[in-house]
Amino acid sequence: MKKLTFGFVILHYQAFDMTVESVETIKANFDISDKYIVIVDNQSPNGSGELLLKKYINDSNIKVILAPGNLGFANGNNLGYDYLKANFDLDFIIVMNNDVLIKQENFFQSIIEIYNKEKFAVLGPDVYCPKAEIHQNPFRLTSIGKNEFKKMFFVERIKKILGYSLFMKLLYPVLNRKRNIQVNDNYKNELLNPVIHGSCIILSKDFIKARSYAFNPQTYMFFEENILHFECMKAGLKVFYSPKIQILHMEDVSTDMVFKKNSKKENWKIKNTIASMKIYNKMVK
């Protein structure tokens, strides 16, 4: 089994140009001789998976896998994670969306230095979203409490009953009238065991040895961050956040291609979030 320092899993769906930009940014800015990139096409209906396969078929450091169906976020990423585990002895696996760009010059060296100091299983970078002009990590400082989960689950079910548009018109202003919008300054400091944003998750050899999958295979889309955090805390796997590494997240490129109307996209999110929340609730119980 070939020894490598870094492996990538990049989950692709439809957005060909965005995936190519993500991959080519890595190739252009870094030495990839000790890195291997797996692109998993989640059966894109526009044929972009086949185009990626053709583009990178002669690249010895890139593998394009055409999934047998749309496996969703968890199992699409798990397919790439499985391939890397089966074929390489890796120190780190970086699981990231196809709308993530890595441009930081010392990105990989910083990961190694943080691991040598912290011995993390899961590492989260500073995730900056230019579209919203916000820092998305840490996703949460702590896991979801029992009462908070009940409220969140209740709200999602109300959203499903009313539909996103009607919910936003009738109930959102009522539920949020006392809520103060707070600036997230938590991204500025290193943190132990926060919930890490799912757009880019760095898994060390501690995680790779301990887990046969990256994300819980029972889920399809959404709420994976909370489930992963719960599983890591239960297994004693250290989660760490550091602003010393940064990425750009060009959010929702793939879903925006699928859903031209925002309400349709949000209703789809609500449906899949509820399904994942049910799985999380069973795990916690």
N, C-alpha and C positions, 0 to 999 in steps of 0.2 A: 504494500500500500504506500503510495507516494506521500512524502511529508511536505506539507505546505503551511504557511503561516496563516493566511486568510482565505476564506471561501465566502462567496456571495450567493444569496438567493434573491433574485429580483422577480417579483410577480408581475406578469404582463397581462393586460386585457385591453385590446383594441388600439390603445394610444401608441402607435408605432414610433412616431417621431420623438415622443417623450422618453420611451424606453431606450431608443438609440442614443439620445442625448445623455441619459443617465450613464449608460455603458461607456460611451465614447469619452465622457468627462473623466471617468476613472482611467481609461486607457491613455488619455492624453496627458494627464497630470501626475501619474504615478507609474512606478516600475511594477508591472504585473507578473513578473517571472515567478514570484512566490505567492501568487493569488490565482484563484479560479472562480469564474463567474458562471452561475447556473441561472438561465432565464426560463421561467416556467410560464408557458402560454396557457391561460385558463380557457381554452377552446374559444378564442375570439371569433365571432361570427363574420368579421370583415376580412378574414384571411391574413391578418397581420402576423400571426404566429408562424405561418409558412414563410412569410417574407423575412422574418428574423432568422429562421432556420437557414434560409438561402444566403443571407448576408454573412452569417458567422460560421458557416459550415466548415471553412478551412482555418478557423482560428483555434489554435491548440489550447487556449486558455478560457474558452467560452463554450458552454454546452446549452443548446436550446432544447427544452423538453416540451413536447406537445401533449398536454394533459388529455385524458380520454373523455373529459367532460368539464363543465365549469364547476370546479371543486370548492369554490369560495376562497376566502382569505386563509383560513386555518389549514385546510388540506392541500390547497395550492402551494403554500409555503412549505408544508410538510413533505410534499413530493420532492422539492428541491433539497430540503434538509436531508432526506433519506438518501438521495443520490450522493451528496457530499460525504455523508458518514460512511457509505458503502465503498467509496472509491479513494478517499484521502484520509490521511492522519493530519487533522487540522488543529491549530491553536485557537482559532476564532472563526465563527460563522456570523456574517453580517446579513441579517434578514431585513430587506427594505423594499418599500414600494417603488414602482417604476417612475414615480414622480419625485424622487429624492435625488438631489445633486450633491456630490462631495467635491469641494474645491479647496478645503483647508490643506495647506502644504504639509503639515506635520500630523495629519489625521491618524495614520497608522502607527507611527512611532508613539504618539500620545496614548493610544489604546494599550500598547505594550507596557508603557511606563505606569499607567494607572493600574493595570492588572498586577504588575510586579509589586505594587504597593498595597493594593486592596484585595487581591485574590477574589474578584467578583465572579459570579456565575452569569449575571445579566448586567449589561451596561447600557445606559441611555445617554445620548448626546444632547446638546442644546439644539433643539429643532426650531428653526426660524421659518415662518410662513410669510413670504413677501405679499401674498394675496390679501391676507388679513392683517399683516404687520404685527404679528404676535409671536411670542415664544411658546411652543406647545408642550415642552417638557419642563418640569415633571407633570405628567398627566393628572396625578393626584399625589398628595403628600402621604396619605395612608389608605388602607383598604376601606371599603364601604362598610359602615356600621349597619346593624340589623334594621334599625328604624329608618335610616336613610334609604336603604335598599327598598323597603316597603313603599316609601313615598315615590321613589323613582319608578318602581314597577307599576304603581297605580297610575302615575302620569302617562307612562308609555301605553298602557291599556286604554286610557281615555283618549289619547291621540289616535289609536287604532279605530276606536268606535266612531269618533267624530270625523276622522280624516285630518290630515295635516293643516289644510287651508282653514277649515272651520275652527280647529283647535287654536290656531294662531290668532284668529279674529275674535273668538269669544273668551277663551280661558287664559291664553298666554299673558295678556296685560294684567289680569287679576292675580295670577300666580306670581308674577314678577314685579308687582308694583312696589313692594317693600325691599326688593333686592337691590343692593348697591353694586354697581359694576366696579370691580377691583382690578387693579393692574397686577399681573403676575410677575413679581420680582423674585420668585423662588428659583428661577432658572440661573441666577447669578452665583449660587453657592452649591458646592458638592453636598449630596444628600444620600443617606443610607436608607435603603429599602422603600423608596417611593414607588408608585405605579408609573411605569414607563410607557410613553406614547408609542403606538404600534407602527408608525411609519418607518422607524429604523430602530432595530433592536440588535445589540451586539452580544453574542453568546460566546462565552469562553469554553476552554476544554473541560472545565469543571461541570458546566451545563451539558456539554456534548456527551461526556461519559455517563452522566446521571440520567439523561432523558432520551427516549427513543423517538420522540417527536418534539417539534418546536412549540406548536400550539395545540390545545385540546382538540382532538379530531371530531368531537361531537358537535362543534360549532361550525357555522357557515360564514357568517359575517357579523362583525361588531361585538363589543364587550370583551374581546379577547384579551385586552390589556389587564382588565380586572381579574379574569380567570387565571391568566399566567401569573400574576402577582400572588394570588391566593395559593396556587400550586407551589410556587417557589418558597413562600413563607412556610407552608406545611412541610416541605421537604428539606428545609434548612439551607436553601440556596440563596446566596447573597445577591441582592439587587443594589446597584449603585448608579447614581446620576452624577455626571461631571460636565460643567460648562467648558472644560478644556478642549472638548471636541465639538465641532459644529457641522450641521448639515443644513441645506435648504430644502424645504418641502413645498413643492408646487401643487398644492392640495387639490384632490377631486378631479384630476384630469380624465381618468378613465370613466368614472361614473357620470361626469358631465357629458361625455360623448354618448353614453347610453340613454340618459334621461335628459331630454331637452327642456322639459318643464320641471321646475324645482319641486312642485308639490308631489309629482309622481316619484321623484327620487327620494323625497322625505318619507313618503308612505312606505316605500320599499325598505328604507332604513329602519322604520318603526317595526315593521313585521319581523325583520331579522334580529333586531335588538331584543325584542320580546322573547324570541326563541332562545337566544344565547343567555338571557337573564334567567330563564327557567332552568337551564343547565347549571348556571352559577348557584342558584338557590338550592338545588339538590346537593351540590358539592358542599356548600357551607353547612347544610343541615346534617 
